[in-house]
Amino acid sequence: MPSIPRTRFLPVVLVCSVLLTACAPASDRGSAPERSETPHGYVEGAREVAEAPLHLATISESGRLELLDLFDEHSTAVGELGAPVAASTDGRYVFASSAAGGVTIADTGAWTVDHEDHVHYYRAEPRVLGTVHGTGQGVVRSHGTLTLVSFPQTGTVSVLDHAALGGGALTELLTLELGPGSGPVVPLGSVILAGVDTTSGRPDTVRAFDSAGAPIAQEACAELDGTITTTVGVVYGCADGALLITEGTDGLAFERIPYPGVVPDAERARVFANRAGRPTVAAPAGSTGAWLLDTRERSWTRIGTSVPLTHIAAVDDAENHAVAVTSAGTVLVLDAASGTVLAETPPIVASSLSRPELAAGIGLTVDAQRAYVNGAAENLVYEIDFADAARIARTFAFDAAPAFVLQTGR
């Protein structure tokens, strides 16, 4: 498998344009339309389909990547990503981080293009693209035109051309050197946002860089921890609440959304999750419940639960559903407005939660109709109909237990 050699760059920024190899040919990725004119929505090398090609991408403890088609339940083995300690997706690409240092990228060949007034759905051949090497565990944020692979231990950020990934190439546009212990790095349009340490010994500021890597703005965010991107903008968690960064015709805007009162450090929102494409996000509030943050209304809601939550995601539908995993291994369906528990499953991932090496891989993904939760010890992924009393609609078993599960095609 090809990889990106890590070359040390002088701080703060050096710009490069290096074309990096990929490990699979692009010749068999579906059939393109045979027309004399390029049709609207056409993507080279892909075929357009009539509905969202939703898949579950599962990664085993050894790094085996499989794709499960949620329509016909057909499973496809894609390749090996190396033993992962973390995994993420942007809806098309899967990013698997290894303990040894490095992030391996795979194209699942299933994605949606949203033109706001209509959408297009595409299928192509899945394949492993290559590896970005670095020191320590890598973290990936991918959105729009940029894919950012950061290594917080050293503060090195590799900025990849997102569009080039579709052609099978890992093309590095530039490298940022933010310094050891840097915070989350997130793209916003062509702007790169990064948590940096200015005075406190830990990330305490969000700094913005332009497409050439030059700093253009910054805003304080004390004890910075956690981030998420919504349809409104980018959220960073701060000691006093959230910092929301948006981009408009007048440039970047930094807005503070303070907590409704004093919040102890243990009860801060740090791990945010939502349904992709929605403005409301959720996060556990220590052992006392959860936070809901509406980035459109710029408001927080605190809800209480009788048992600590390990995960929670805001569905942000007409019924205000939120879905959570409890410390007992059950799945709760909540009314996000009131905190009322609407339904609860049996303890479906209790065995995985009891083993720390497996608990870290439990994931919760929600879409408009279903929630998905994986348990490696149970060797199952559960599909839950949260609108129908938390009914377990389907279970999926695998030859290699799903240490991580991600939904792609949306």
Backbone hydrogen bonds, N-H to C=O, Kabsch-Sander energy under -0.5 kcal/mol:
donor,donor_aa,acceptor,acceptor_aa,energy
4,I,131,T,-2.7
7,T,5,P,-0.8
14,L,175,T,-1.5
16,C,173,L,-1.1
18,V,172,E,-1.5
19,L,17,S,-0.5
20,L,18,V,-0.6
20,L,170,L,-1.3
23,C,129,L,-0.9
29,R,27,S,-0.5
29,R,30,G,-0.6
35,R,33,P,-1.3
42,Y,39,P,-1.9
46,A,43,V,-1.9
47,R,123,R,-2.5
49,V,121,Y,-2.3
54,L,52,A,-2.0
55,H,408,T,-2.6
56,L,68,L,-2.3
57,A,55,H,-0.6
57,A,406,L,-3.6
58,T,56,L,-0.7
58,T,66,E,-2.4
59,I,404,F,-2.4
60,S,64,R,-1.8
63,G,60,S,-1.1
65,L,79,G,-3.0
66,E,58,T,-2.4
66,E,64,R,-0.5
67,L,76,T,-2.8
68,L,56,L,-2.6
69,D,67,L,-0.6
69,D,74,H,-2.9
70,L,54,L,-2.2
70,L,68,L,-0.5
73,E,69,D,-2.1
76,T,67,L,-2.6
78,V,65,L,-2.8
79,G,65,L,-1.1
81,L,63,G,-2.8
85,V,97,S,-3.2
86,A,97,S,-1.2
88,S,95,F,-1.9
90,D,93,Y,-1.2
94,V,106,A,-2.7
95,F,88,S,-2.8
96,A,94,V,-0.5
96,A,104,T,-2.6
97,S,86,A,-2.6
97,S,95,F,-0.5
98,S,102,G,-2.3
99,A,83,A,-0.6
101,G,98,S,-0.9
102,G,136,G,-0.7
103,V,132,V,-2.6
104,T,96,A,-2.6
105,I,130,G,-2.8
106,A,94,V,-2.4
107,D,127,R,-2.9
108,T,92,R,-1.7
108,T,106,A,-0.6
111,W,122,Y,-1.7
113,V,120,H,-3.0
114,D,112,T,-0.5
115,H,113,V,-0.6
115,H,118,H,-2.8
117,D,115,H,-2.5
120,H,113,V,-2.6
121,Y,49,V,-0.6
122,Y,111,W,-2.7
123,R,47,R,-2.2
124,A,109,G,-2.5
127,R,107,D,-2.3
129,L,105,I,-2.8
130,G,105,I,-1.3
131,T,2,P,-1.3
132,V,103,V,-2.8
133,H,4,I,-1.1
133,H,131,T,-0.6
136,G,134,G,-0.5
139,V,150,S,-2.7
141,R,148,L,-2.0
143,H,146,L,-2.3
146,L,143,H,-1.7
147,T,160,L,-1.9
148,L,141,R,-3.1
149,V,147,T,-0.5
149,V,158,S,-2.6
150,S,139,V,-3.0
150,S,148,L,-0.6
151,F,156,T,-2.4
154,T,151,F,-1.3
155,G,151,F,-2.6
156,T,151,F,-1.0
157,V,176,L,-2.6
158,S,149,V,-3.2
159,V,157,V,-0.6
159,V,174,L,-2.6
160,L,147,T,-3.3
160,L,158,S,-0.7
161,D,171,T,-2.7
162,H,145,T,-2.0
162,H,160,L,-0.8
163,A,145,T,-0.5
165,L,161,D,-0.8
165,L,162,H,-0.9
166,G,162,H,-0.6
166,G,163,A,-0.9
167,G,164,A,-1.0
168,G,165,L,-1.9
169,A,164,A,-2.1
170,L,20,L,-1.1
171,T,169,A,-0.9
172,E,18,V,-1.7
172,E,170,L,-0.7
173,L,159,V,-3.3
173,L,171,T,-0.6
174,L,159,V,-1.0
175,T,14,L,-1.9
176,L,157,V,-2.4
177,E,12,V,-2.6
178,L,155,G,-3.3
178,L,176,L,-0.6
181,G,152,P,-2.4
182,S,152,P,-0.9
182,S,179,G,-0.8
183,G,195,G,-2.8
186,V,193,L,-2.6
188,L,191,V,-2.9
191,V,188,L,-2.2
192,I,209,F,-2.5
193,L,186,V,-3.2
193,L,191,V,-0.5
194,A,207,R,-2.2
195,G,184,P,-1.7
196,V,194,A,-0.5
196,V,205,T,-2.8
198,T,196,V,-0.6
204,D,196,V,-2.4
205,T,196,V,-1.4
206,V,219,E,-3.1
207,R,194,A,-3.1
207,R,205,T,-0.6
208,A,217,A,-3.3
209,F,192,I,-2.8
210,D,214,A,-2.7
213,G,210,D,-2.1
216,I,208,A,-3.1
217,A,208,A,-1.1
219,E,206,V,-2.1
221,C,204,D,-2.9
224,L,203,P,-1.5
224,L,221,C,-0.9
225,D,237,G,-2.5
228,I,235,V,-1.7
230,T,233,G,-3.0
234,V,245,I,-2.4
235,V,228,I,-3.2
236,Y,243,L,-2.2
237,G,226,G,-2.5
238,C,241,G,-3.3
239,A,222,A,-2.5
241,G,238,C,-1.2
242,A,257,I,-2.3
243,L,236,Y,-2.7
244,L,242,A,-0.5
244,L,255,E,-3.2
245,I,234,V,-2.8
245,I,243,L,-0.5
246,T,244,L,-0.5
246,T,253,A,-2.2
248,G,251,G,-2.4
251,G,248,G,-1.7
253,A,246,T,-2.5
255,E,244,L,-2.8
255,E,253,A,-0.5
257,I,242,A,-3.0
259,Y,240,D,-2.2
261,G,259,Y,-2.1
267,E,264,P,-1.7
268,R,265,D,-1.4
270,R,268,R,-0.5
272,F,270,R,-0.7
273,A,282,A,-2.0
275,R,314,A,-1.7
276,A,366,V,-0.5
278,R,275,R,-1.4
281,V,293,L,-2.5
282,A,273,A,-2.3
283,A,291,W,-2.0
285,A,289,G,-2.4
286,G,284,P,-0.5
288,T,285,A,-2.0
290,A,303,I,-2.7
291,W,283,A,-3.2
292,L,301,T,-2.7
293,L,281,V,-2.8
294,D,292,L,-0.5
294,D,299,S,-2.8
295,T,279,P,-1.6
295,T,293,L,-0.8
298,R,294,D,-1.3
299,S,294,D,-1.7
301,T,292,L,-2.3
303,I,290,A,-2.6
305,T,288,T,-0.8
309,L,286,G,-0.5
310,T,325,V,-2.6
311,H,325,V,-1.5
313,A,323,V,-2.7
314,A,273,A,-1.4
315,V,313,A,-0.5
315,V,321,H,-1.9
316,D,321,H,-1.2
320,N,317,D,-1.7
322,A,334,L,-1.8
323,V,313,A,-2.4
324,A,332,L,-2.4
325,V,311,H,-1.9
326,T,330,T,-2.6
327,S,308,P,-2.3
329,G,326,T,-1.9
332,L,324,A,-2.7
333,V,343,A,-2.5
334,L,322,A,-3.2
334,L,332,L,-0.5
335,D,340,T,-2.4
336,A,320,N,-3.6
336,A,334,L,-0.8
339,G,335,D,-3.5
342,L,333,V,-2.9
342,L,340,T,-0.7
343,A,333,V,-1.3
345,T,331,V,-2.1
348,I,329,G,-0.8
348,I,346,P,-1.9
349,V,329,G,-1.8
350,A,347,P,-0.7
353,L,349,V,-2.1
354,S,350,A,-1.5
355,R,352,S,-1.3
358,L,355,R,-2.2
359,A,355,R,-2.6
360,A,356,P,-1.3
361,G,358,L,-1.4
362,I,359,A,-1.3
365,T,372,Y,-2.2
367,D,370,R,-2.7
371,A,384,I,-2.1
372,Y,365,T,-2.8
373,V,382,Y,-1.8
374,N,363,G,-1.0
375,G,380,L,-2.6
379,N,375,G,-0.9
380,L,375,G,-1.8
381,V,396,F,-1.8
382,Y,373,V,-3.2
383,E,394,R,-3.0
384,I,371,A,-3.1
384,I,382,Y,-0.6
385,D,391,R,-3.2
386,F,384,I,-1.2
388,D,385,D,-1.3
390,A,385,D,-0.6
391,R,385,D,-1.2
391,R,388,D,-1.2
393,A,383,E,-1.7
393,A,391,R,-1.1
394,R,383,E,-1.3
396,F,381,V,-2.3
398,F,379,N,-0.6
401,A,399,D,-0.5
403,A,59,I,-1.2
403,A,401,A,-1.2
404,F,59,I,-1.7
406,L,57,A,-2.0
408,T,55,H,-2.2
409,G,91,G,-3.3
409,G,110,A,-0.9
